Amino acid sequence: MSDLSDLSDLHDVVVVGVGAMGSSAAWALSKAGHDVVAVEQFPFGHDRGSSHGASRIYRVGTEQTHYLDLAQRARVLWGELEAATGEQLLTVQGAVEHGVTQEQVDAFVEHLRVRDIEHEVLDPSDAADRWPGMRFDGPVLHQAGGAIVHADRAVAGLQALARAQGATLLEDTRVGRIEVAGAGVVVHAGDHTLRARHAVVTVGSWAPGLLGDLVPLPRIRVTQEQPRFFRPFEDAAGWPCFVHWRHEPGEWGRIETYGLWEQGSGYKVGLHAAGPEVDPDARDFLTEPARDAVLTDYVRTWFPGLDTDRSTAISCLYDNTDNGDFVIDRVGPVTFATGFNGEGFKFVPVVGELVRDLVRGDADALPLFSVARHRTWTP
């Protein structure tokens, strides 16, 4: 258990939730000179939320045109974070996207061209020749700068940097309630009480339960996702990350499938945001058979280079908004960030900056991520 005996004074900021986003916020705030206490309900490095595991994808895609400039800013910040930690946090692997129309690709390529983002469009047969063992659907958009983000390494590095800047990080300390008291907050952490001028809540799938009526969150659906690591028949370490848009028959409709190589584990393939809704405190970590069968059939069809008889299922949580955009906003002395829809990790250092600026009053919430926009959005 964490020792809170020396934390009875008024702090600048209490960060609740010390996964990827909370760790980034703790570092950004402590680096800016703030007295930060960051509280995590589980042991650091746990597998209960959305930040664990060794790898994530860095890419920009046709469905994220409005995130392009943030993605470029994130790429710069990842480089700065690598320099600060002395660790390699990104491995450039390339990224491909297919299953979209030629018109969609043409429109997106113009955005890439204007921003000088390296790219090329390949025929499916040319892409299959370049990456044997993969099959492709329609025009294939290749971004040479797509990368694997080393997730565990990044979170640990952010936490180490925050500590080095004077932040106190506490694990195994669950926050049961946050109260607004005057111009500040009271955070009830286990049997202890933390008082601060500001609270930052970055608890992902636990946000609806913890924030409750404190802030007007939009609907957040929590789903348990179940990708698999598949072993290749031959070396697949040179394969790019991928996203494939396609239509499945019956109830599935249009679905996004993604994948990336992870050294020592195999090639990870998953259905994006397709898992069953769960209570984050009562999930079973088990694969749901129907979804698992769809995933395995997909790999059998589109990845002749992967062995579907040698695979390992894993489990993670998504915190999903209805419109697919993040929620990063402030109400009084509470700043919150949630709803990252399985897409947020590549933006981790940017989210730390956005949270820092909200806490300091240096900026308003970006309209794209504001509660007001989510609550007025219609499909």
C-alpha positions in Angstrom: 0.0 0.0 0.0 1.1 3.6 -0.6 2.2 5.7 2.2 0.2 9.0 2.3 1.4 10.2 5.7 3.5 13.0 4.3 0.8 14.3 1.9 -1.5 16.3 4.1 -0.7 19.7 2.6 -2.5 21.5 -0.1 -1.2 20.4 -3.5 -1.4 22.0 -6.9 -2.7 19.0 -8.7 -3.9 15.5 -7.9 -3.8 13.3 -11.0 -6.3 10.3 -10.7 -5.4 7.4 -12.9 -1.7 6.9 -13.9 -1.9 4.9 -17.1 -0.5 6.4 -20.3 -2.6 9.6 -20.2 -2.2 10.3 -16.5 1.5 9.6 -16.6 1.9 12.1 -19.5 -0.2 14.7 -17.6 1.9 14.2 -14.5 5.1 14.7 -16.4 3.8 17.8 -18.3 2.5 19.4 -15.1 5.5 18.6 -12.9 7.9 19.8 -15.7 5.9 23.1 -15.7 6.7 23.5 -12.0 3.5 22.2 -10.3 3.4 20.1 -7.2 1.8 16.9 -8.4 0.5 13.8 -6.7 -0.6 11.1 -9.1 -2.8 8.2 -7.7 -3.3 4.8 -9.4 -5.8 2.3 -8.2 -3.8 -0.8 -9.3 -0.1 -1.6 -9.2 1.9 0.2 -11.9 2.2 -1.9 -15.1 -1.1 -3.7 -14.5 -3.2 -5.2 -17.3 -6.6 -4.1 -16.1 -7.1 -1.0 -18.3 -6.1 0.3 -21.7 -2.4 1.2 -21.3 -0.6 -2.1 -20.8 1.2 -4.2 -23.4 4.3 -3.7 -25.4 3.1 -2.1 -28.6 0.6 0.3 -30.2 0.4 1.9 -33.7 1.4 5.3 -34.7 -0.3 6.3 -38.0 -2.7 8.8 -39.5 -5.6 7.5 -41.5 -8.4 8.5 -43.8 -10.9 8.4 -40.8 -8.7 10.9 -38.9 -8.3 13.8 -41.2 -9.2 16.2 -38.4 -6.4 14.7 -36.2 -3.6 15.2 -38.8 -2.0 18.2 -37.2 -2.2 16.7 -33.7 -0.6 13.5 -35.0 2.3 15.5 -36.5 2.7 17.4 -33.1 2.6 14.0 -31.4 5.4 12.7 -33.6 7.6 15.6 -32.6 6.9 15.1 -29.0 7.6 11.4 -29.2 11.1 12.3 -30.4 11.5 14.7 -27.5 10.3 12.1 -25.1 12.9 9.6 -26.5 15.6 12.1 -25.9 14.4 12.8 -22.4 14.2 9.1 -21.4 17.2 7.9 -23.4 14.9 5.1 -24.6 13.7 4.1 -28.1 10.0 4.5 -27.9 9.1 4.3 -31.6 10.2 1.8 -34.2 9.5 2.9 -37.7 7.8 0.0 -39.4 5.6 1.7 -42.0 1.8 1.6 -42.0 -0.7 0.6 -44.7 -4.5 1.2 -45.0 -6.7 -0.6 -47.5 -10.4 -1.3 -48.1 -11.3 2.3 -48.8 -12.3 3.7 -52.2 -10.0 5.4 -54.6 -11.9 8.6 -54.1 -11.3 8.4 -50.3 -7.6 7.7 -50.9 -7.2 10.6 -53.4 -8.8 13.0 -51.0 -6.6 11.9 -48.1 -3.5 12.0 -50.1 -4.0 15.7 -50.7 -4.0 16.2 -46.9 -0.7 14.2 -46.7 0.8 16.1 -49.6 0.1 19.5 -48.1 1.7 18.5 -44.8 4.7 16.9 -46.6 3.9 13.4 -45.0 5.7 10.7 -47.0 3.3 8.3 -48.7 2.6 6.2 -51.7 -0.4 4.4 -53.2 0.1 0.8 -54.3 -2.0 -1.7 -56.3 -3.0 -4.7 -54.2 -0.8 -7.0 -56.2 2.2 -4.7 -55.8 1.6 -4.5 -52.1 1.3 -8.3 -51.8 4.6 -8.7 -53.7 6.3 -6.3 -51.3 4.9 -8.0 -48.2 4.5 -11.7 -48.9 2.0 -13.3 -46.5 -0.4 -10.3 -46.5 -3.3 -9.8 -48.9 -4.9 -6.4 -49.8 -8.2 -5.0 -50.8 -8.4 -2.1 -53.3 -5.9 0.8 -53.3 -3.2 0.5 -50.6 -2.1 3.7 -48.9 1.4 3.3 -47.5 3.0 5.7 -45.0 6.6 5.0 -44.6 6.7 6.9 -41.3 4.1 4.6 -39.6 5.6 3.2 -36.4 5.2 0.9 -33.5 5.0 2.7 -30.2 6.6 0.7 -27.3 3.7 1.2 -24.9 5.0 -0.3 -21.6 8.4 1.5 -22.1 6.7 4.8 -22.8 4.5 4.7 -19.7 7.4 3.7 -17.5 9.5 6.4 -19.0 6.9 9.1 -18.4 6.5 8.0 -14.8 10.2 8.1 -14.2 10.4 11.6 -15.7 7.5 12.8 -13.6 9.2 11.5 -10.4 12.5 13.2 -11.5 10.6 16.5 -11.7 9.3 16.1 -8.2 5.9 14.4 -8.7 4.8 11.8 -6.2 3.3 8.7 -7.8 1.2 6.3 -5.7 0.0 2.9 -6.7 -2.6 0.5 -5.1 -4.6 3.5 -4.0 -8.2 3.6 -5.3 -9.9 7.0 -5.4 -13.5 6.5 -4.3 -14.8 10.1 -4.5 -13.8 13.6 -5.7 -15.4 16.6 -4.2 -15.3 20.2 -5.3 -14.6 22.3 -2.3 -14.5 26.1 -2.8 -11.9 26.8 -5.5 -10.3 23.4 -5.1 -10.9 19.7 -4.7 -10.9 17.0 -2.1 -9.8 13.6 -3.4 -10.7 10.6 -1.2 -8.0 8.0 -1.8 -8.5 4.9 0.2 -8.5 5.9 3.9 -6.8 9.1 3.1 -7.7 12.6 1.9 -5.8 14.7 -0.6 -6.6 18.4 -1.0 -5.6 20.2 -4.1 -6.2 23.3 -6.2 -7.1 21.1 -9.2 -7.9 17.4 -10.0 -7.0 15.7 -13.3 -9.0 12.6 -14.0 -7.5 10.2 -16.5 -9.1 6.9 -15.5 -10.3 5.8 -18.9 -13.1 3.3 -18.6 -13.7 4.2 -15.0 -14.5 7.8 -15.8 -18.3 7.5 -15.8 -18.4 5.8 -12.4 -15.9 8.2 -10.8 -16.9 11.5 -12.3 -20.7 10.8 -12.0 -22.6 14.0 -11.7 -19.4 16.0 -11.1 -19.0 16.8 -14.8 -21.4 16.4 -17.7 -19.7 13.6 -19.5 -21.1 12.3 -22.7 -22.0 8.6 -22.9 -18.9 6.4 -22.6 -19.3 2.7 -23.6 -16.7 0.4 -22.1 -15.9 -2.7 -24.2 -13.6 -5.6 -23.7 -11.6 -6.2 -26.8 -9.9 -9.5 -27.7 -7.1 -9.3 -30.3 -4.7 -12.2 -30.9 -1.0 -12.7 -31.5 -0.5 -15.0 -34.5 2.7 -16.7 -35.2 4.0 -16.3 -38.8 5.1 -19.3 -40.9 8.1 -17.3 -41.9 9.7 -14.0 -40.6 7.1 -11.2 -40.5 9.2 -8.7 -38.6 9.4 -6.5 -41.7 5.6 -6.3 -42.2 4.0 -2.8 -41.8 1.3 -2.0 -39.3 -2.1 -2.1 -41.1 -5.7 -1.0 -40.9 -8.3 -2.7 -43.2 -11.8 -1.4 -43.7 -14.3 -4.0 -44.9 -17.9 -5.2 -44.7 -18.8 -8.4 -42.9 -22.1 -10.1 -43.5 -25.0 -10.0 -41.1 -24.7 -8.1 -37.8 -21.2 -6.9 -38.2 -21.5 -4.5 -41.1 -18.5 -2.1 -41.7 -15.7 -3.0 -39.4 -12.1 -2.0 -39.0 -9.4 -4.6 -38.5 -5.8 -3.6 -37.4 -2.5 -5.3 -36.8 1.2 -4.8 -36.0 4.3 -6.8 -35.3 5.4 -7.3 -31.7 8.9 -8.7 -31.2 8.7 -12.0 -29.2 4.9 -12.3 -29.4 4.0 -12.4 -33.1 1.8 -10.4 -35.3 -1.2 -8.9 -33.4 -4.5 -8.7 -35.2 -7.7 -7.4 -33.7 -11.2 -6.2 -34.5 -11.4 -2.5 -33.6 -14.1 -1.5 -31.1 -16.0 -4.7 -31.7 -16.0 -6.2 -28.2 -18.9 -6.7 -25.7 -19.8 -4.0 -23.2 -18.5 -4.7 -19.7 -18.2 -3.3 -16.3 -14.5 -2.5 -15.9 -14.5 -3.9 -12.4 -16.2 -7.1 -13.3 -14.7 -8.2 -16.6 -13.8 -11.9 -17.2 -10.8 -11.4 -19.6 -12.3 -14.3 -21.7 -12.7 -14.4 -25.5 -16.2 -14.2 -26.8 -16.5 -17.2 -29.2 -18.4 -15.5 -32.1 -16.1 -12.5 -32.2 -13.1 -14.8 -31.9 -14.3 -16.9 -34.9 -14.7 -13.8 -37.0 -11.2 -12.7 -36.2 -9.7 -16.1 -36.9 -11.6 -16.4 -40.2 -10.3 -13.0 -41.2 -6.7 -13.9 -40.5 -7.1 -17.1 -42.4 -8.4 -15.2 -45.5 -6.2 -12.1 -45.5 -3.0 -13.4 -43.9 -1.7 -16.6 -45.5 1.6 -15.9 -43.8 0.1 -16.3 -40.3 -0.6 -19.6 -38.6 -4.1 -19.6 -37.1 -3.3 -22.8 -35.2 -0.6 -20.9 -33.2 -2.1 -17.9 -31.6 -2.6 -16.3 -28.2 -5.6 -14.2 -27.2 -5.2 -11.1 -25.1 -7.7 -8.7 -23.5 -7.9 -4.9 -23.1 -10.5 -2.2 -22.5 -11.8 0.5 -24.8 -13.5 3.6 -23.5 -15.7 4.6 -26.5 -17.6 7.8 -27.3 -20.5 7.8 -29.7 -18.8 10.0 -32.3 -15.4 8.4 -32.0 -13.6 11.6 -30.8 -11.8 12.0 -27.4 -13.1 13.9 -24.4 -10.6 16.4 -23.0 -12.2 19.3 -21.1 -12.3 21.2 -17.8 -15.2 22.0 -15.5 -14.1 24.3 -12.6 -11.2 22.8 -10.8 -11.6 19.4 -12.6 -9.9 18.5 -15.9 -10.7 15.2 -17.4 -9.6 13.1 -20.4 -11.4 9.9 -21.5 -13.1 8.3 -24.5 -9.9 7.4 -26.4 -11.6 4.7 -28.4 -8.6 2.5 -28.7 -7.0 5.2 -30.9 -5.4 7.4 -28.2 -2.0 6.0 -27.5 -0.2 7.7 -30.4 -1.4 11.0 -29.0 -0.1 10.4 -25.4 2.4 13.2 -25.3 0.0 15.7 -26.9 -2.7 14.8 -24.4 -0.3 15.6 -21.6 0.2 19.1 -23.1 -3.5 19.7 -23.6 -4.3 18.7 -20.0 -1.5 20.9 -18.7 -2.7 23.9 -20.6 -6.3 23.4 -19.3 -5.1 23.1 -15.7 -3.0 26.2 -16.0 -5.8 28.2 -17.8 -3.5 28.7 -20.7 -6.0 27.4 -23.2 -9.6 26.5 -23.6 -10.6 22.9 -24.5 -10.2 22.2 -28.2 -13.7 22.4 -29.7 -13.2 18.9 -31.2 -12.8 17.4 -27.7 -15.2 19.5 -25.7 -18.1 18.1 -23.7 -20.4 20.6 -25.4 -19.6 19.2 -28.9 -20.1 15.6 -27.7 -23.4 16.4 -26.1 -24.8 18.1 -29.3 -23.4 15.6 -31.7 -25.8 13.6 -33.8 -25.0 10.7 -36.2 
